Amino acid sequence: MAELYEEKAKNELMRWQRKLAKNGFFAKKYAKHLQTKINERIPEKIHHLFTTSVKKMVYATLVGSEYTTTTIPLEEASLQQREERLDEKIKFYKKTAAIEGAGTGAGGILLGMVDFPLLLSIKMKFLFEAASLYGFDVKDYRERLFILYLFQLAFSSAEKKKQVYQTIKNWDEIKEQLPEKDVYLEEIDWKAFQLEYRDHIDLVKMLQLIPGFGAIVGAFANYHFLEVLSETAKNGYRMRIFNSGK
């Protein structure tokens, strides 16, 4: 049974890899082009505000103990056992994100703005739990950096995805060459990170700010974002496990 499950997981991983290798749909490329034009018209001080906000949230996740103290690596388990538990977590986080999106979406503009940090927190917490279920210790800052790359892989343009995928694919070699935690965090291009993330979700999330319509959009969008993130996390960790021969 374990061998059959692993074979099935390898086939799903290969399909996911082929999907990543393809270029983005024209509509996505056009949306990215449109958002880039909009970003060029936004004052630099506004970009700085968004960048600082995202940096603080992600920085706190990477260096803080909010999530690491509650996550213990799952040891001595088969891939099937790990993913059965992960699938339960995925259901929980999808439902949580949908409820949160519906609640903030129903509140119009003010609550819609609150959705940004809340959804980011839900996504990060899910990734930390996923890492632990696959047996990786998130107390190691390099594992928290891997989580950040998974996040980028899920929510970036097609061009950026291809770059990040190569990092994910070769992570076990790359992590051994990383500098100290504090040095590496200072080298992250936070503005590029927040623009990729914001551009990926903005055109959908703006609809969430419309009173009377936002609740439906918020629930659907947040559910979808967790679906994309869970697929990325599952296949990202599968790739590491298969590459390492665990």
Backbone bond lengths (Angstrom), bond angles and torsions (degrees), N, CA, C in turn:
res aa  C-N    CA-C-N  psi(-1)  N-CA   C-N-CA  omega(-1)  CA-C   N-CA-C  phi
1 M - - - 1.472 - - 1.530 111.65 -
2 A 1.345 115.51 -43.12 1.461 119.50 -178.66 1.529 110.79 -62.42
3 E 1.353 115.89 -40.52 1.454 120.03 -179.71 1.535 111.56 -66.16
4 L 1.333 115.94 -40.57 1.461 120.29 178.48 1.521 111.20 -63.92
5 Y 1.345 115.71 -40.29 1.466 119.39 -179.80 1.531 110.03 -65.87
6 E 1.321 116.99 -42.41 1.459 120.35 -179.82 1.521 111.11 -64.38
7 E 1.324 116.88 -37.34 1.465 120.71 177.43 1.523 110.71 -63.74
8 K 1.325 115.66 -42.29 1.465 121.10 177.17 1.535 110.08 -62.56
9 A 1.332 116.81 -43.39 1.463 121.66 179.98 1.535 110.77 -63.55
10 K 1.337 117.15 -39.13 1.471 120.93 178.72 1.525 110.88 -64.98
11 N 1.325 117.29 -38.82 1.462 120.87 177.79 1.523 111.26 -65.67
12 E 1.329 116.79 -41.38 1.466 120.85 177.26 1.521 110.47 -64.71
13 L 1.325 116.58 -39.30 1.465 121.16 178.00 1.524 110.90 -61.83
14 M 1.315 117.32 -43.60 1.467 120.66 179.95 1.527 111.70 -64.61
15 R 1.339 116.71 -38.27 1.475 119.63 177.09 1.520 110.57 -63.95
16 W 1.337 115.62 -41.25 1.465 120.78 178.49 1.528 110.64 -63.61
17 Q 1.321 116.92 -41.72 1.462 121.12 179.11 1.527 111.58 -64.08
18 R 1.320 116.39 -39.25 1.476 119.66 178.18 1.522 110.32 -65.91
19 K 1.313 116.22 -37.86 1.467 119.99 179.09 1.530 110.79 -63.67
20 L 1.329 116.53 -40.41 1.456 120.55 179.10 1.532 111.68 -65.97
21 A 1.330 115.63 -32.34 1.466 120.31 -176.86 1.521 112.56 -70.95
22 K 1.331 116.20 -21.97 1.453 120.03 -179.33 1.519 110.89 -75.09
23 N 1.324 116.04 152.89 1.460 120.57 174.94 1.512 109.72 -71.79
24 G 1.316 116.45 156.67 1.453 120.78 179.53 1.517 111.52 -68.32
25 F 1.309 116.46 156.16 1.456 120.87 177.11 1.530 109.77 -63.59
26 F 1.317 116.08 156.00 1.468 121.26 -178.35 1.527 110.90 -57.56
27 A 1.315 116.68 -41.70 1.468 120.04 -178.56 1.517 111.16 -60.43
28 K 1.345 116.81 -40.37 1.463 120.07 179.48 1.522 110.68 -67.34
29 K 1.338 115.26 -38.97 1.458 118.78 178.54 1.523 110.68 -65.26
30 Y 1.331 115.98 -40.19 1.463 119.47 179.13 1.519 110.62 -65.51
31 A 1.344 116.15 -41.64 1.468 120.30 179.06 1.516 110.14 -61.77
32 K 1.333 116.77 -41.55 1.461 120.92 178.47 1.517 110.24 -63.26
33 H 1.338 116.80 -42.61 1.465 121.35 178.74 1.525 110.43 -62.09
34 L 1.338 116.00 -43.90 1.462 120.64 179.88 1.523 110.79 -63.21
35 Q 1.331 116.21 -44.80 1.459 119.60 -178.55 1.527 110.97 -66.11
36 T 1.321 117.17 -34.86 1.466 120.49 177.42 1.517 110.50 -62.71
37 K 1.331 115.82 -41.72 1.469 119.82 178.04 1.529 110.91 -62.96
38 I 1.333 115.49 -39.86 1.476 119.58 178.60 1.524 109.99 -64.56
39 N 1.339 116.31 -44.08 1.463 120.86 -179.40 1.522 111.93 -59.71
40 E 1.335 116.21 -34.24 1.461 120.07 -179.87 1.524 111.89 -66.11
41 R 1.333 116.23 -22.99 1.464 120.55 -178.69 1.535 112.97 -93.54
42 I 1.325 115.55 -8.56 1.467 119.50 179.82 1.526 109.13 -82.49
43 P 1.335 118.17 131.43 1.472 121.12 179.88 1.530 111.78 -56.72
44 E 1.313 115.39 146.58 1.466 120.61 -176.96 1.521 111.76 -59.69
45 K 1.329 117.63 -33.56 1.466 119.49 -178.55 1.535 111.51 -66.76
46 I 1.349 117.06 -27.94 1.470 120.44 176.03 1.522 109.54 -72.21
47 H 1.333 116.18 -42.33 1.461 120.05 175.65 1.528 109.82 -58.34
48 H 1.335 114.69 -41.31 1.466 119.44 -178.70 1.527 110.39 -63.36
49 L 1.319 116.98 -39.14 1.462 121.44 179.59 1.529 110.72 -63.35
50 F 1.340 116.47 -47.48 1.464 120.57 178.66 1.531 110.71 -62.96
51 T 1.333 115.00 -43.62 1.462 119.26 -178.68 1.520 111.14 -61.31
52 T 1.327 116.43 -43.98 1.460 120.85 -179.85 1.524 111.21 -63.21
53 S 1.328 116.65 -41.03 1.468 121.00 -179.57 1.523 111.21 -63.48
54 V 1.350 115.90 -47.90 1.461 119.85 -179.52 1.526 110.05 -65.67
55 K 1.321 116.68 -41.71 1.465 120.40 -179.87 1.529 110.80 -59.00
56 K 1.326 116.86 -44.23 1.458 119.98 -178.73 1.519 111.38 -64.10
57 M 1.345 116.60 -42.35 1.468 120.05 -178.73 1.530 111.33 -66.28
58 V 1.337 116.06 -46.84 1.457 119.42 -178.22 1.529 110.44 -71.60
59 Y 1.319 116.82 -39.13 1.467 121.09 178.97 1.524 110.28 -59.92
60 A 1.334 116.46 -43.68 1.460 120.13 179.24 1.521 110.90 -62.92
61 T 1.323 116.47 -36.19 1.458 120.80 178.78 1.523 111.00 -66.94
62 L 1.327 116.66 -40.47 1.456 120.85 -175.50 1.528 113.35 -75.72
63 V 1.312 117.38 -35.90 1.466 119.17 -174.41 1.526 112.94 -107.42
64 G 1.324 118.19 -13.10 1.457 120.84 -176.67 1.515 112.88 -84.39
65 S 1.317 115.24 178.27 1.466 121.35 -177.94 1.524 112.09 -112.34
66 E 1.338 117.10 9.15 1.463 120.71 -175.58 1.520 111.74 -58.28
67 Y 1.322 117.44 -41.02 1.457 121.02 -177.30 1.537 112.46 -102.37
68 T 1.328 116.55 -33.09 1.460 119.40 -174.69 1.521 112.73 -66.18
69 T 1.302 117.79 -27.31 1.466 120.27 -177.64 1.521 112.35 -76.25
70 T 1.328 117.78 -13.99 1.461 120.67 -177.47 1.522 112.76 -111.61
71 T 1.331 116.44 4.94 1.462 119.65 -178.28 1.517 110.49 -119.25
72 I 1.324 116.49 122.53 1.454 122.80 179.50 1.527 107.78 -118.60
73 P 1.339 118.03 128.25 1.472 120.19 -178.63 1.528 111.72 -56.76
74 L 1.314 115.93 134.45 1.462 121.17 176.66 1.525 108.23 -82.18
75 E 1.323 116.80 119.33 1.457 121.40 -177.76 1.524 111.04 -109.51
76 E 1.315 115.24 161.25 1.464 121.69 175.38 1.535 112.86 52.45
77 A 1.318 115.54 55.14 1.466 120.23 177.90 1.523 108.56 -139.25
78 S 1.329 116.22 148.70 1.463 120.48 177.50 1.521 109.49 -76.99
79 L 1.323 116.60 165.54 1.458 120.91 177.83 1.528 110.06 -59.85
80 Q 1.305 116.72 -41.08 1.464 120.77 179.95 1.522 111.17 -61.91
81 Q 1.325 117.65 -43.20 1.465 121.18 179.56 1.528 110.34 -64.62
82 R 1.307 115.90 -41.23 1.468 119.58 179.44 1.533 110.36 -62.69
83 E 1.329 116.00 -44.52 1.457 118.93 -174.01 1.525 112.71 -78.61
84 E 1.303 117.45 -24.13 1.468 119.30 172.61 1.526 109.92 -64.86
85 R 1.318 115.90 -40.99 1.461 119.74 176.86 1.530 111.08 -70.36
86 L 1.334 115.63 -37.35 1.460 119.50 178.19 1.517 111.22 -63.51
87 D 1.336 117.39 -41.55 1.466 120.87 -179.58 1.528 111.67 -59.98
88 E 1.331 116.55 -34.62 1.458 119.91 175.78 1.521 110.72 -66.49
89 K 1.326 115.89 -40.27 1.469 120.34 177.59 1.524 110.47 -64.89
90 I 1.325 116.34 -39.45 1.462 120.23 -179.80 1.524 110.70 -60.98
91 K 1.324 116.68 -44.54 1.462 120.82 177.94 1.526 110.80 -58.77
92 F 1.332 115.12 -43.94 1.469 120.09 -178.94 1.528 111.24 -63.63
93 Y 1.324 116.89 -47.02 1.463 119.56 -176.15 1.530 112.31 -72.48
94 K 1.319 117.99 -32.56 1.466 119.79 174.29 1.526 110.23 -61.84
95 K 1.332 115.33 -45.94 1.464 120.24 -179.65 1.522 110.63 -64.53
96 T 1.331 116.72 -42.62 1.465 121.28 178.74 1.520 111.39 -60.91
97 A 1.332 116.15 -45.77 1.465 120.76 -179.19 1.522 111.23 -65.20
98 A 1.335 116.74 -39.87 1.471 120.42 179.85 1.525 110.98 -65.07
99 I 1.318 116.72 -43.14 1.471 120.74 178.90 1.519 110.28 -63.60
100 E 1.330 115.86 -43.38 1.467 120.39 179.45 1.526 110.47 -63.36
101 G 1.343 117.20 -42.09 1.458 121.10 -179.86 1.506 112.65 -66.44
102 A 1.331 116.36 -38.82 1.464 120.19 178.49 1.519 110.68 -66.67
103 G 1.333 115.87 -40.63 1.459 120.13 -178.41 1.513 112.90 -66.50
104 T 1.333 116.57 -47.10 1.459 119.50 179.62 1.522 111.10 -73.70
105 G 1.346 117.38 -32.78 1.460 120.39 178.86 1.505 112.44 -66.32
106 A 1.329 116.54 -33.71 1.462 120.79 179.73 1.513 112.19 -69.07
107 G 1.326 116.87 -18.97 1.459 120.87 -176.52 1.505 114.85 -89.06
108 G 1.323 117.61 0.29 1.453 120.21 178.10 1.524 112.27 78.67
109 I 1.321 116.36 -149.80 1.461 122.14 -169.46 1.527 113.07 -63.44
110 L 1.327 118.41 -48.28 1.462 120.63 -174.46 1.518 112.33 -62.90
111 L 1.328 116.71 -51.06 1.465 119.11 178.80 1.522 111.44 -70.78
112 G 1.319 116.56 -28.67 1.459 119.97 177.36 1.521 111.53 -62.31
113 M 1.321 116.76 -35.11 1.462 121.21 177.14 1.526 110.80 -68.73
114 V 1.327 116.96 -31.86 1.468 121.43 178.67 1.520 110.52 -67.60
115 D 1.326 116.92 -26.26 1.466 121.92 -176.84 1.519 112.25 -59.69
116 F 1.323 117.93 -32.53 1.462 121.40 -175.88 1.527 112.48 -57.59
117 P 1.338 119.34 -57.40 1.476 118.50 179.63 1.518 113.25 -69.28
118 L 1.329 118.68 -31.81 1.465 120.73 -179.93 1.526 111.13 -65.90
119 L 1.325 116.27 -45.71 1.458 120.38 -179.67 1.527 110.56 -66.15
120 L 1.325 117.06 -38.75 1.456 120.69 177.81 1.525 110.78 -60.86
121 S 1.315 116.60 -40.83 1.463 121.59 178.95 1.529 111.41 -64.37
122 I 1.334 116.71 -41.91 1.469 121.13 178.53 1.524 110.28 -62.47
123 K 1.328 116.34 -43.99 1.462 120.87 -179.76 1.526 111.18 -62.01
124 M 1.326 116.18 -44.71 1.461 120.00 -178.54 1.524 111.49 -65.25
125 K 1.317 116.44 -42.85 1.459 119.95 -179.43 1.532 110.29 -62.56
126 F 1.324 116.71 -39.98 1.465 120.07 177.07 1.523 110.92 -60.70
127 L 1.333 117.04 -45.13 1.455 120.41 -178.10 1.522 111.88 -63.44
128 F 1.319 117.07 -37.35 1.461 120.03 177.94 1.526 110.53 -64.64
129 E 1.315 116.58 -41.99 1.468 119.46 179.71 1.525 111.03 -68.34
130 A 1.327 116.68 -37.81 1.460 120.39 178.03 1.527 110.56 -61.88
131 A 1.322 117.04 -44.76 1.464 121.00 179.46 1.519 111.10 -57.62
132 S 1.321 116.79 -44.43 1.459 121.35 -178.75 1.522 111.66 -66.31
133 L 1.330 117.23 -38.44 1.462 120.28 179.19 1.529 111.51 -65.76
134 Y 1.321 116.99 -28.67 1.457 119.92 176.95 1.533 111.95 -86.31
135 G 1.329 116.32 1.52 1.458 120.08 174.36 1.512 115.99 92.46
136 F 1.327 117.87 13.47 1.460 121.08 -179.05 1.533 110.16 -100.00
137 D 1.319 115.47 137.76 1.462 122.03 -174.55 1.529 110.55 -88.64
138 V 1.324 117.03 108.71 1.468 120.85 -176.71 1.525 112.52 -76.32
139 K 1.321 117.51 -1.96 1.465 119.43 172.78 1.530 110.15 -72.36
140 D 1.320 116.36 -19.49 1.463 122.49 174.22 1.529 107.65 -79.43
141 Y 1.318 117.15 120.27 1.470 119.84 -175.34 1.523 111.74 -60.44
142 R 1.337 117.65 -25.64 1.462 120.31 179.56 1.523 110.85 -68.62
143 E 1.322 116.91 -31.72 1.468 119.71 175.29 1.522 110.64 -71.23
144 R 1.316 116.62 -32.08 1.469 119.36 177.10 1.529 110.23 -72.07
145 L 1.321 116.81 -31.38 1.460 119.90 174.26 1.528 110.54 -68.00
146 F 1.329 115.66 -38.22 1.471 119.17 176.78 1.525 110.00 -60.73
147 I 1.330 116.89 -39.61 1.460 121.54 176.33 1.528 110.32 -58.97
148 L 1.320 116.35 -41.30 1.461 120.09 178.97 1.521 111.08 -63.24
149 Y 1.329 117.07 -39.15 1.459 120.19 178.19 1.536 111.21 -68.42
150 L 1.329 117.26 -37.31 1.468 119.55 174.73 1.524 110.29 -60.22
151 F 1.325 115.51 -41.39 1.459 120.99 178.95 1.529 109.96 -60.71
152 Q 1.325 115.98 -45.41 1.467 120.01 179.14 1.526 111.36 -64.80
153 L 1.319 116.54 -38.43 1.461 120.22 -179.84 1.525 111.13 -63.21
154 A 1.310 116.25 -35.04 1.464 120.92 -179.24 1.527 112.20 -75.63
155 F 1.321 116.75 -35.67 1.461 120.14 -171.18 1.531 112.56 -126.22
156 S 1.319 115.76 63.52 1.455 120.81 177.54 1.524 109.49 -144.42
157 S 1.311 115.51 172.37 1.466 120.93 177.11 1.524 109.60 -69.57
158 A 1.336 115.93 165.37 1.462 120.95 -179.16 1.524 111.22 -59.00
159 E 1.330 116.58 -39.07 1.461 120.68 -179.54 1.519 111.11 -66.25
160 K 1.329 116.42 -43.71 1.463 121.05 -179.90 1.525 110.85 -67.65
161 K 1.328 116.77 -37.41 1.467 120.75 179.37 1.530 110.64 -56.81
162 K 1.329 116.59 -42.31 1.461 120.19 -178.24 1.525 110.91 -63.04
163 Q 1.338 116.88 -38.36 1.464 120.76 178.54 1.525 110.82 -66.93
164 V 1.330 115.45 -47.98 1.458 120.00 -177.09 1.525 110.83 -66.75
165 Y 1.316 116.67 -35.36 1.466 120.41 179.85 1.530 110.99 -57.95
166 Q 1.319 116.94 -40.43 1.464 120.05 179.28 1.528 111.01 -63.60
167 T 1.326 116.39 -35.22 1.466 120.26 176.51 1.523 110.40 -66.38
168 I 1.342 115.84 -45.16 1.464 120.99 179.11 1.532 110.29 -61.69
169 K 1.310 115.82 -44.55 1.460 122.06 -176.45 1.528 111.68 -61.03
170 N 1.321 116.57 -37.65 1.468 121.17 -176.17 1.522 112.87 -108.24
171 W 1.327 116.35 26.58 1.457 120.14 -171.47 1.522 114.48 -60.87
172 D 1.314 118.23 -41.12 1.462 120.06 -176.62 1.517 112.02 -61.57
173 E 1.336 117.64 -29.82 1.461 120.45 174.81 1.525 110.77 -81.02
174 I 1.326 116.74 -41.36 1.458 121.47 -177.00 1.520 111.84 -64.99
175 K 1.330 117.32 -41.13 1.476 120.47 -174.78 1.523 112.05 -63.37
176 E 1.335 117.49 -26.74 1.464 120.53 179.89 1.523 111.62 -74.13
177 Q 1.323 116.62 -14.79 1.462 120.50 -177.61 1.528 112.32 -106.20
178 L 1.309 116.72 4.14 1.462 120.36 -177.23 1.529 111.59 -71.21
179 P 1.346 116.91 144.24 1.464 119.94 174.84 1.524 110.38 -74.43
180 E 1.319 116.46 -177.07 1.458 120.23 178.36 1.531 110.51 -61.54
181 K 1.322 115.09 155.44 1.463 122.27 -174.71 1.526 112.99 -51.89
182 D 1.327 117.35 -52.56 1.468 120.52 -175.08 1.523 111.32 -62.40
183 V 1.316 116.48 -37.74 1.459 120.61 -179.87 1.526 110.24 -66.88
184 Y 1.325 116.57 -45.08 1.455 120.03 -176.60 1.521 111.99 -64.83
185 L 1.325 116.37 -40.78 1.467 119.85 -178.74 1.522 111.68 -61.63
186 E 1.320 116.11 -32.10 1.461 119.30 179.64 1.522 111.70 -74.33
187 E 1.342 116.81 -19.07 1.461 120.25 -178.51 1.525 113.23 -88.00
188 I 1.327 117.51 -9.04 1.463 120.75 -179.41 1.533 109.92 -70.04
189 D 1.310 116.12 133.56 1.467 121.43 177.24 1.528 107.55 -81.99
190 W 1.323 116.58 89.72 1.459 121.42 -173.27 1.525 112.04 -66.96
191 K 1.336 116.55 -35.13 1.465 118.64 179.82 1.528 110.26 -64.70
192 A 1.333 116.69 -45.42 1.466 119.69 178.88 1.519 110.54 -62.84
193 F 1.325 116.22 -38.42 1.463 120.83 179.93 1.528 111.20 -61.49
194 Q 1.341 116.70 -49.26 1.461 118.92 -176.74 1.523 111.94 -71.10
195 L 1.343 117.81 -30.97 1.464 119.94 178.36 1.527 110.86 -68.84
196 E 1.330 117.04 -42.58 1.462 120.00 178.12 1.526 110.07 -60.39
197 Y 1.321 116.08 -46.14 1.467 120.78 -178.45 1.520 111.07 -66.13
198 R 1.315 116.60 -48.06 1.463 120.55 -176.66 1.524 111.07 -65.85
199 D 1.335 116.74 -42.09 1.464 120.15 179.74 1.522 111.04 -63.09
200 H 1.326 116.11 -34.35 1.461 120.34 -177.45 1.519 112.08 -67.73
201 I 1.331 117.15 -32.00 1.459 119.40 -174.49 1.518 114.39 -109.92
202 D 1.348 117.76 -14.87 1.461 120.29 -170.56 1.523 114.61 -59.77
203 L 1.324 118.09 -47.36 1.461 120.51 -173.36 1.525 111.55 -62.44
204 V 1.327 116.85 -28.39 1.459 120.39 175.84 1.518 110.51 -82.95
205 K 1.334 116.22 -45.54 1.463 120.22 -173.13 1.524 112.38 -69.52
206 M 1.336 118.86 -24.17 1.455 119.97 178.18 1.525 111.01 -61.37
207 L 1.345 116.26 -34.22 1.462 120.38 178.25 1.525 111.78 -65.15
208 Q 1.328 115.29 -24.17 1.463 119.96 -179.48 1.529 111.47 -67.33
209 L 1.311 117.49 -19.71 1.457 121.55 -177.14 1.526 112.13 -82.40
210 I 1.334 117.75 -5.27 1.460 121.23 -178.94 1.529 110.02 -81.91
211 P 1.339 118.91 116.70 1.464 121.16 -179.61 1.521 111.60 -57.47
212 G 1.322 117.01 136.74 1.450 122.14 177.63 1.515 113.70 86.41
213 F 1.315 116.21 -18.76 1.452 121.59 -179.67 1.525 110.91 -118.05
214 G 1.334 114.51 -22.90 1.457 120.94 -174.25 1.513 114.71 -63.19
215 A 1.328 117.99 -33.36 1.463 120.72 -177.31 1.521 110.90 -63.05
216 I 1.333 116.63 -43.49 1.459 121.06 -179.23 1.530 109.90 -66.73
217 V 1.326 115.63 -46.99 1.462 120.36 -179.94 1.522 110.58 -63.37
218 G 1.339 115.80 -43.45 1.460 120.10 -178.25 1.510 112.39 -60.93
219 A 1.319 117.07 -45.22 1.469 120.99 -179.81 1.525 110.59 -64.54
220 F 1.322 116.20 -47.16 1.467 120.23 -178.33 1.524 111.25 -65.13
221 A 1.340 117.08 -46.16 1.467 121.29 -176.67 1.523 111.14 -63.20
222 N 1.322 116.87 -47.39 1.462 119.63 -178.20 1.526 111.81 -64.70
223 Y 1.332 116.54 -38.89 1.464 120.99 176.87 1.534 109.41 -61.06
224 H 1.324 115.43 -44.67 1.469 120.67 -179.58 1.521 111.35 -64.25
225 F 1.330 117.41 -42.96 1.461 120.29 -179.74 1.526 111.56 -61.79
226 L 1.335 117.02 -38.87 1.470 120.05 177.75 1.528 110.85 -70.01
227 E 1.321 116.16 -31.36 1.460 120.14 177.40 1.527 110.25 -65.41
228 V 1.321 116.32 -45.04 1.466 121.54 178.22 1.529 110.19 -63.67
229 L 1.325 116.31 -44.05 1.466 120.83 -178.36 1.525 111.28 -64.77
230 S 1.320 116.97 -41.38 1.466 120.39 -178.80 1.525 110.96 -66.29
231 E 1.336 117.41 -39.30 1.462 120.62 177.35 1.525 110.29 -63.75
232 T 1.324 116.32 -41.74 1.466 120.93 179.44 1.518 111.29 -64.72
233 A 1.331 116.75 -46.07 1.466 120.72 -178.96 1.524 110.85 -64.07
234 K 1.308 116.31 -45.88 1.471 119.99 -177.82 1.531 110.84 -59.94
235 N 1.304 117.20 -47.18 1.458 119.62 -177.67 1.530 112.53 -76.24
236 G 1.315 117.13 -30.49 1.459 120.14 175.73 1.520 111.59 -63.03
237 Y 1.340 116.37 -43.65 1.463 119.67 179.59 1.529 111.35 -76.26
238 R 1.312 117.45 -32.61 1.466 119.15 173.30 1.528 110.50 -58.20
239 M 1.309 115.80 -43.97 1.463 120.99 -178.34 1.531 110.79 -61.07
240 R 1.323 115.93 -41.41 1.468 119.03 178.72 1.520 111.60 -65.65
241 I 1.326 115.79 -42.45 1.469 119.98 -178.78 1.523 111.07 -65.32
242 F 1.323 117.03 -46.23 1.461 119.88 179.96 1.524 112.22 -66.85
243 N 1.341 116.55 -36.79 1.460 120.19 179.40 1.527 112.02 -67.35
244 S 1.326 115.74 -32.75 1.467 120.10 -178.06 1.518 112.45 -86.36
245 G 1.340 116.22 -12.75 1.452 120.35 179.43 1.516 113.79 75.31
246 K 1.360 116.51 22.61 1.468 120.26 -179.86 1.526 110.17 -68.41
